[in-house]
């Protein structure tokens, strides 16, 4: 009698083993890994460009994109180690891809690894990459309804960043609706409003990263 095999479940289970192995290895090294997830244009790369210089910790970045190495090139200009992963159509990164990217980094010189996931609010939230925290990045121009439209990401996130807040005076945005929905979905998530270009919220973001790194090493 023919049997039906759920290939997707088997693939995710194998990748979960890789994620758990990465988490153990990075714990032994005392390295924090943060997975940034947001739509295309949410400001993830700009956030990293503003975070990396003078943040007080040594960083490396794994860039996930369908194609091109432009984001990794932008990160490299800050003097930070950067590895580009192109998925060639895939809508998210997976743990085995991150594992290969880590082999290209000099981990003895790293405190925090940032993963900038493929621009997408759905698939990346479903895959464990061995990170310590997922961070949901949502920009003000996207509107205030993203938390309820994409609840899995906002429920899983260790922090929610609202970016491009320098545009408040130009774009109508119901801030109470946005943060109210975030709180209902995830009461314990850290909540930060940021303008990477103007510097607003960057100190609070860097302090959160430093606290997470301290917690990891303790």
KOLTI-627404 format. One record per residue (C-alpha): x, y, z. Coordinates in steps of 0.05 Angstrom, whole numbers, padded with zeros to 5 digits, always signed. Layout:
REM residues N
XYZ
...
REM end
This chain:
REM residues 218
+00000+00000+00000
+00031+00067-00020
+00052+00114+00036
+00049+00189+00035
+00110+00224+00063
+00108+00296+00084
+00173+00322+00053
+00166+00392+00081
+00161+00366+00152
+00223+00322+00143
+00264+00380+00114
+00244+00426+00171
+00260+00373+00223
+00330+00363+00193
+00341+00438+00192
+00318+00444+00264
+00374+00396+00285
+00424+00441+00249
+00394+00502+00285
+00401+00469+00353
+00473+00451+00337
+00489+00522+00317
+00457+00548+00381
+00499+00502+00424
+00563+00520+00387
+00551+00595+00392
+00533+00588+00466
+00601+00556+00479
+00634+00614+00443
+00592+00667+00479
+00567+00695+00413
+00497+00726+00408
+00459+00715+00342
+00401+00761+00323
+00354+00748+00265
+00326+00811+00234
+00260+00799+00197
+00221+00851+00158
+00191+00870+00091
+00234+00895+00033
+00249+00968+00046
+00235+00965+00121
+00304+00993+00135
+00341+00931+00159
+00406+00946+00123
+00404+01020+00142
+00393+00999+00214
+00454+00955+00212
+00496+01010+00180
+00478+01055+00238
+00487+01001+00291
+00555+00973+00272
+00603+01032+00277
+00622+01046+00349
+00569+01002+00380
+00618+00975+00432
+00617+00903+00408
+00648+00865+00351
+00598+00845+00298
+00590+00802+00236
+00531+00802+00187
+00499+00748+00146
+00459+00779+00089
+00401+00740+00059
+00373+00762-00009
+00341+00729-00069
+00396+00759-00113
+00454+00810-00113
+00507+00824-00061
+00492+00898-00054
+00471+00895+00019
+00533+00856+00039
+00575+00908+00001
+00542+00963+00041
+00557+00927+00107
+00629+00913+00087
+00640+00988+00079
+00630+00996+00154
+00690+00951+00165
+00647+00893+00189
+00654+00821+00167
+00597+00805+00119
+00575+00743+00081
+00522+00743+00027
+00472+00686+00018
+00431+00687-00046
+00370+00641-00044
+00356+00645-00120
+00282+00649-00110
+00275+00623-00039
+00234+00667+00007
+00274+00654+00071
+00341+00631+00099
+00350+00562+00130
+00397+00538+00184
+00442+00497+00138
+00454+00560+00096
+00472+00599+00158
+00519+00543+00180
+00557+00549+00114
+00561+00624+00121
+00589+00619+00191
+00648+00579+00163
+00668+00642+00125
+00671+00685+00187
+00728+00694+00237
+00685+00678+00298
+00741+00690+00348
+00733+00764+00332
+00657+00767+00339
+00610+00784+00397
+00544+00790+00358
+00523+00759+00291
+00466+00794+00256
+00426+00756+00204
+00388+00801+00156
+00336+00753+00130
+00304+00755+00062
+00252+00811+00058
+00188+00775+00078
+00142+00775+00138
+00116+00704+00131
+00166+00648+00115
+00227+00673+00154
+00187+00673+00219
+00174+00598+00212
+00246+00576+00208
+00294+00569+00267
+00364+00590+00246
+00397+00578+00313
+00387+00651+00333
+00378+00675+00404
+00325+00727+00385
+00282+00744+00325
+00272+00818+00316
+00211+00843+00277
+00227+00905+00236
+00167+00945+00212
+00172+01014+00181
+00123+01071+00191
+00106+01076+00116
+00081+01004+00117
+00022+01024+00160
+00000+01004+00231
-00036+00939+00212
+00024+00893+00203
+00023+00859+00272
-00047+00831+00263
-00035+00813+00190
+00029+00775+00206
+00017+00752+00278
+00067+00694+00278
+00127+00739+00269
+00105+00790+00320
+00086+00736+00370
+00155+00703+00364
+00198+00766+00365
+00242+00784+00423
+00238+00856+00401
+00195+00897+00354
+00227+00957+00320
+00185+01011+00287
+00232+01045+00238
+00232+01110+00198
+00196+01148+00253
+00225+01213+00225
+00167+01208+00175
+00112+01217+00229
+00100+01288+00206
+00089+01266+00134
+00051+01200+00138
-00013+01187+00179
+00002+01130+00227
-00039+01103+00285
+00016+01090+00335
-00032+01068+00390
-00063+01016+00344
+00006+00989+00323
+00035+00982+00393
-00031+00959+00423
-00033+00901+00374
+00040+00884+00388
+00026+00883+00463
-00034+00838+00455
+00005+00789+00412
+00069+00791+00452
+00067+00828+00519
+00140+00813+00535
+00171+00838+00469
+00218+00897+00473
+00188+00956+00436
+00232+01010+00405
+00218+01067+00356
+00277+01083+00312
+00301+01131+00259
+00368+01103+00238
+00382+01165+00195
+00367+01214+00251
+00394+01171+00307
+00329+01168+00346
+00323+01104+00387
+00393+01079+00369
+00419+01084+00440
+00360+01043+00466
+00372+00991+00411
+00446+00986+00427
+00432+00980+00501
+00383+00922+00487
+00436+00886+00445
+00488+00896+00500
+00439+00868+00552
+00423+00808+00508
+00497+00795+00499
+00509+00800+00574
+00452+00752+00587
+00480+00703+00536
+00548+00703+00569
+00521+00695+00638
REM end
